[in-house]
């Protein structure tokens, strides 16, 4: 069973991305052998990383029960991630960077998929920037991205995409993410066995 985190990045009022994250959570949950969890960054106000130690060392020393400790436990327990993010100024929101920067080993050797939206590029530039960050964390970016058009968009009454192409691209992204999650889970287990 692959454990996937679908991370709703936007914390803005009136955000569109939460409906996209809910939709992807539903699509992922319908897959056999997938346990998908919807994660809302509104629930994780981590703030900027301020500790003197690098996250590689501090992650294991977070005070039990603290927000960073609970965040580390959540991320550590998942096999792969879908970041559902808007594009802000050719990049992704700063609070996602804060959530990423709080950890290091918990992210390592896990696949990351990107579902983006915003402006004429449909958020593709956010995925470009995020790819650089997750690669530094030793994550594996999934090539197949989902870039959702919101200009002249086709959404249902719940704010979820209705275009066939968007659904097909979501399926291709999930196929690759689920496969990589299984491969990397086995590889991490083999590494621990030594």
Secondary structure by P-SEA (a helix, b strand, c coil): cbbbbbcccccccccaaaaaaaaaaaaaaaccccbbbbbbccccccccccccccccccccccccccaaaaaaaaaaaccbbbbbbbbccccccaaaaaaaaccccccccbbbbbbbccccccaaaaaaaaaaaaaaacbbbbcbbbbbbcccbbbccccccccaaaaaaaaaaaaaaaaaaaaaaaaaaaaaac
